[in-house]
């Protein structure tokens, strides 16, 4: 091997004493190899700084201009806006975008990762993905960018969750007098949920907002769970005066539950979200939310993945997006004002 020259798959195979096809399977179908063979190949790749050429692999499948974006549920308004921003930016750069809804593979995680490997796209954007081992495996094959997951060696875009939480809780508690504030979020074990819950507890402590256990509700990122969470909160002996949802989609379920019960928003209960989705403005009566340009974040993800394709040796980036403020809407009642 010539110093400074990129290592080829043939050279890796020769060092390991295996065929080129075996090395290829280590990248695309690792489960087909014996663990000791797979580890030997990966060790040699690490020692020789081997970087797979996704463009060359994709050419064999006539997919030289396709990238993928993976999201846990593309029904979410927020994720639709994020994907739209990424797609527009990539279209301008001459790329196509393959959208993968990972919720379809919840019970078949192995099939999900096999499917991604077989797509042979030039790069992948992951949204809210928590399987770091699988992401790192993909990153050895092609450029990867992650949204809301910070890990060494992976380019990422993060929102400043603590600042967003601070803005929304100040809006509810300081500006409008709410002290009984509930938080409805996704699965407690998810990376983004953990960060958000930590921020919620920290800001509540600073503002002197009580945090009874029953006011924190964890579950699924869906309208159905948003509705179930609102029902649970309304049935408490002392219900909250305000509910802060992680997403517009979850809040839709909460609004529906209030409508079914004849509970007025904001007369009887206030509702707000953190995600900044544009659709918040169209939920009656217009849901207050953190001010985030979601499509712009999608475009930034696109820029980062395109940069990784152009130069895999470029520095690893981590970008934090800070909410610009609060979009007030009409869903939050000021408890200091008398009702008409």
GIBEL-V125242 format. One record per pair of residues at least 6 apart in sequence whose C-alpha atoms are under 6 Angstrom apart, sorted by the first residue. I is the first residue (numbers start at 1). J is the second residue. D is the distance in whole Angstrom. If there is no record, write none. Layout:
I J D
I J D
This chain:
7 50 6
10 20 6
13 19 6
13 20 5
28 117 5
52 141 5
54 122 5
54 142 6
58 64 5
58 120 5
65 95 5
65 96 6
66 95 6
66 96 5
66 97 6
66 121 5
67 97 5
67 98 6
67 121 5
67 122 5
67 123 5
67 124 6
68 97 5
68 98 4
68 99 6
68 124 5
69 99 5
69 124 6
69 125 5
69 126 6
70 100 5
70 126 5
71 101 5
71 102 6
71 127 5
72 101 6
72 102 5
72 103 5
73 101 6
73 103 6
76 249 6
78 277 5
81 295 5
82 294 6
82 295 5
82 298 4
85 295 4
85 298 4
85 299 5
86 298 4
86 299 5
86 302 5
89 299 5
90 302 6
105 112 6
123 142 5
123 143 5
123 144 6
124 144 5
125 144 6
125 145 5
125 146 6
126 146 5
127 147 5
128 148 6
143 308 6
145 155 5
145 156 5
146 156 5
147 156 6
147 157 5
148 158 5
155 316 5
155 317 5
155 318 6
156 318 5
157 318 6
157 319 5
157 320 6
158 320 5
159 320 5
159 321 5
160 320 6
160 321 6
160 322 5
161 196 6
162 199 5
164 323 6
166 203 6
172 178 6
173 179 6
176 334 4
176 335 6
177 335 5
179 209 6
180 240 5
180 241 5
181 240 5
181 242 5
181 243 6
182 215 4
182 216 6
182 243 5
183 216 5
183 243 6
183 244 5
184 217 5
184 245 5
185 218 5
185 246 5
186 218 5
186 219 5
186 220 5
186 221 5
187 218 6
187 219 5
187 220 6
188 218 6
222 250 5
223 249 6
223 250 5
223 252 6
223 253 4
224 253 6
226 250 4
226 251 6
226 253 5
226 254 5
227 253 4
227 254 4
227 257 5
230 254 5
233 239 6
241 269 5
242 269 6
242 270 4
242 271 6
243 271 5
244 271 6
244 272 5
244 273 5
245 251 6
245 273 5
246 273 5
246 274 5
247 273 6
247 275 5
248 280 6
265 331 6
266 331 5
266 332 5
266 333 5
270 331 6
270 332 5
270 333 6
271 331 6
272 287 6
272 288 5
272 289 6
273 289 5
274 289 5
274 290 5
276 289 5
276 290 5
276 291 5
276 292 5
280 287 5
281 287 6
285 330 6
285 331 6
286 329 5
286 330 5
286 331 6
287 329 5
287 331 5
288 327 5
288 328 4
288 329 5
289 326 6
289 327 5
290 326 5
291 323 5
291 324 5
291 325 5
291 326 5
291 327 6
292 323 5
